[in-house]
């Protein structure tokens, strides 16, 4: 296998890692966001804590893998990207830390104020985590202000209509999928309250609109993912973002009808097509420049040595199936037919 082929494969593995992380994290984050809105007493909070906590095991491995693989496979691009977004990256780290601590420490003290503030930290950290990730992913697909081998950006450069829409989009998806997750875990009363909440405040109706704003943003200039190499050579790929938009419209419909399995299916496929659109559209650039295609850092220019890529590829080929089997077994085990009314 050639060096370039290995690098190309690992580039798409990074995209796969982002997808596997988000498709697992979004529902559990949503449960945390919803906890201060629908859990009226500590017993209900305990049930929501269990639903979120039991399924959280191993999820962050995929986020670490996506960032770690970027560093290992494309070190130069990693340095440029993360030097330009160090403040959002710092905010992301804070959100991950507080999210984990708040879930674990929620009932370590019976003081009502402690539980209140830990619940609030659980909600806020979840919102911050999803918002920063949404901003980062859309910026990755939109392109960085990278020109003449340097990043011309400040703290606010990553915040624009498309990227902020991406952040709000992931937060909105989290709230909806939190309601679905409660239903799938047989907490029907809490799930019903959550569905009523997202319908009452119109959260479900904003999802297709926000996704449309994202697509307009990442394709509304000369350096566009739709006019990128793969999309230009294979025009049928335009079906990917269009199908994703359709699926998020169906997600809105199924949420209105309170069909949790159908909502989850639309979410799963829509998110997969969204991530695929971004990574296919920016290929073959690891660091996509919104100034001009030629200014970006291409895979062949920043990939590691053949030896390093071979070692990394071998490790990925061994570890990824093992982790997937472990997590699959985890979901099968925890989705057994328990009676939630017995949870303490």
VENVENPE-V561281 format. One record per residue. N is the residue number from 1. RES is the residue in one small letter. D_CENTER is the distance of its C-alpha to the mean C-alpha in Angstrom with 1 decimal. Layout:
BEGIN
N:RES:D_CENTER / N:RES:D_CENTER
END
This chain:
BEGIN
1:x:31.0 / 2:x:31.0 / 3:x:29.1 / 4:x:27.4 / 5:x:26.4 / 6:x:24.9 / 7:x:22.9 / 8:x:21.7 / 9:x:20.6 / 10:x:18.7 / 11:x:17.0 / 12:x:15.5 / 13:x:14.9 / 14:x:12.6 / 15:x:10.6 / 16:x:11.0 / 17:x:9.8 / 18:x:6.4 / 19:x:6.5 / 20:x:8.4 / 21:x:6.3 / 22:x:3.4 / 23:x:6.8 / 24:x:8.6 / 25:x:7.1 / 26:x:6.7 / 27:x:10.4 / 28:x:11.7 / 29:x:10.4 / 30:x:12.0 / 31:x:15.2 / 32:x:15.4 / 33:x:15.2 / 34:x:17.8 / 35:x:20.1 / 36:x:22.2 / 37:x:22.7 / 38:x:23.9 / 39:x:25.1 / 40:x:28.7 / 41:x:30.0 / 42:x:29.2 / 43:x:29.5 / 44:x:26.7 / 45:x:24.5 / 46:x:25.4 / 47:x:24.3 / 48:x:20.9 / 49:x:20.6 / 50:x:21.6 / 51:x:19.1 / 52:x:16.2 / 53:x:17.9 / 54:x:19.1 / 55:x:15.9 / 56:x:14.1 / 57:x:16.3 / 58:x:14.9 / 59:x:11.2 / 60:x:10.9 / 61:x:13.1 / 62:x:10.4 / 63:x:8.9 / 64:x:12.6 / 65:x:13.4 / 66:x:11.3 / 67:x:12.9 / 68:x:16.1 / 69:x:16.6 / 70:x:16.2 / 71:x:18.9 / 72:x:21.1 / 73:x:21.1 / 74:x:21.0 / 75:x:22.4 / 76:x:23.8 / 77:x:20.7 / 78:x:18.8 / 79:x:21.5 / 80:x:21.6 / 81:x:17.9 / 82:x:17.5 / 83:x:21.0 / 84:x:20.0 / 85:x:17.0 / 86:x:18.4 / 87:x:18.4 / 88:x:14.7 / 89:x:14.2 / 90:x:16.8 / 91:x:15.3 / 92:x:12.0 / 93:x:14.4 / 94:x:16.4 / 95:x:13.7 / 96:x:12.9 / 97:x:16.7 / 98:x:17.6 / 99:x:15.1 / 100:x:16.6 / 101:x:20.1 / 102:x:20.2 / 103:x:19.4 / 104:x:21.9 / 105:x:24.5 / 106:x:24.5 / 107:x:27.8 / 108:x:29.3 / 109:x:31.7 / 110:x:33.4 / 111:x:33.9 / 112:x:32.6 / 113:x:31.5 / 114:x:29.5 / 115:x:27.6 / 116:x:27.2 / 117:x:25.7 / 118:x:23.4 / 119:x:22.1 / 120:x:21.6 / 121:x:19.8 / 122:x:17.5 / 123:x:16.7 / 124:x:16.6 / 125:x:14.5 / 126:x:11.7 / 127:x:12.0 / 128:x:12.2 / 129:x:9.2 / 130:x:6.9 / 131:x:9.4 / 132:x:9.6 / 133:x:6.2 / 134:x:6.8 / 135:x:10.3 / 136:x:9.8 / 137:x:8.1 / 138:x:10.8 / 139:x:13.3 / 140:x:12.8 / 141:x:13.6 / 142:x:16.1 / 143:x:17.9 / 144:x:19.3 / 145:x:22.9 / 146:x:24.1 / 147:x:27.8 / 148:x:30.7 / 149:x:28.8 / 150:x:27.4 / 151:x:24.5 / 152:x:26.0 / 153:x:23.7 / 154:x:23.8 / 155:x:21.6 / 156:x:21.1 / 157:x:20.7 / 158:x:16.9 / 159:x:17.4 / 160:x:18.6 / 161:x:18.4 / 162:x:15.7 / 163:x:13.3 / 164:x:14.2 / 165:x:13.7 / 166:x:10.1 / 167:x:9.7 / 168:x:11.8 / 169:x:10.2 / 170:x:7.0 / 171:x:9.7 / 172:x:11.9 / 173:x:9.8 / 174:x:9.5 / 175:x:13.2 / 176:x:14.1 / 177:x:12.4 / 178:x:14.0 / 179:x:17.2 / 180:x:16.8 / 181:x:16.1 / 182:x:19.3 / 183:x:21.2 / 184:x:20.2 / 185:x:21.2 / 186:x:24.5 / 187:x:24.4 / 188:x:25.7 / 189:x:27.2 / 190:x:24.1 / 191:x:22.1 / 192:x:24.8 / 193:x:24.7 / 194:x:21.0 / 195:x:21.5 / 196:x:24.5 / 197:x:22.6 / 198:x:19.9 / 199:x:22.8 / 200:x:25.1 / 201:x:23.0 / 202:x:21.8 / 203:x:18.1 / 204:x:17.9 / 205:x:19.9 / 206:x:17.7 / 207:x:14.7 / 208:x:16.7 / 209:x:18.2 / 210:x:15.1 / 211:x:13.8 / 212:x:17.3 / 213:x:17.4 / 214:x:14.4 / 215:x:16.4 / 216:x:19.6 / 217:x:18.4 / 218:x:17.2 / 219:x:20.4 / 220:x:22.9 / 221:x:24.7 / 222:x:26.7 / 223:x:24.0 / 224:x:21.6 / 225:x:19.3 / 226:x:21.4 / 227:x:24.5 / 228:x:23.0 / 229:x:24.8 / 230:x:23.4 / 231:x:23.3 / 232:x:26.8 / 233:x:28.2 / 234:x:26.6 / 235:x:26.5 / 236:x:25.6 / 237:x:22.0 / 238:x:21.8 / 239:x:21.5 / 240:x:17.8 / 241:x:16.6 / 242:x:19.4 / 243:x:18.6 / 244:x:15.0 / 245:x:16.7 / 246:x:19.2 / 247:x:16.8 / 248:x:15.1 / 249:x:18.8 / 250:x:19.6 / 251:x:16.8 / 252:x:18.8 / 253:x:22.0 / 254:x:21.1 / 255:x:19.9 / 256:x:23.2 / 257:x:25.0 / 258:x:23.2 / 259:x:22.5 / 260:x:19.7 / 261:x:19.7 / 262:x:19.7 / 263:x:16.9 / 264:x:14.8 / 265:x:16.1 / 266:x:15.3 / 267:x:11.7 / 268:x:11.4 / 269:x:13.4 / 270:x:12.1 / 271:x:8.5 / 272:x:10.3 / 273:x:12.6 / 274:x:10.4 / 275:x:9.0 / 276:x:12.6 / 277:x:14.1 / 278:x:12.7 / 279:x:13.7 / 280:x:16.9 / 281:x:17.8 / 282:x:17.7 / 283:x:19.5 / 284:x:21.8 / 285:x:20.6 / 286:x:18.3 / 287:x:18.9 / 288:x:19.2 / 289:x:21.9 / 290:x:22.3 / 291:x:25.9 / 292:x:27.0 / 293:x:25.8 / 294:x:28.4 / 295:x:27.2 / 296:x:23.9 / 297:x:23.6 / 298:x:23.9 / 299:x:23.1 / 300:x:26.8 / 301:x:27.5 / 302:x:25.2 / 303:x:24.8 / 304:x:26.3 / 305:x:29.6 / 306:x:30.3 / 307:x:31.0 / 308:x:27.8 / 309:x:25.7 / 310:x:27.8 / 311:x:27.3 / 312:x:23.5 / 313:x:23.5 / 314:x:25.7 / 315:x:23.7 / 316:x:20.5 / 317:x:22.6 / 318:x:24.0 / 319:x:21.1 / 320:x:18.3 / 321:x:20.5 / 322:x:21.6 / 323:x:18.3 / 324:x:17.3 / 325:x:20.8 / 326:x:20.5 / 327:x:17.3 / 328:x:18.8 / 329:x:22.0 / 330:x:20.3 / 331:x:19.0 / 332:x:22.4 / 333:x:24.2 / 334:x:22.5 / 335:x:22.7 / 336:x:26.4 / 337:x:28.6 / 338:x:28.9 / 339:x:30.5 / 340:x:28.1 / 341:x:31.3 / 342:x:32.3 / 343:x:29.3 / 344:x:30.6
END
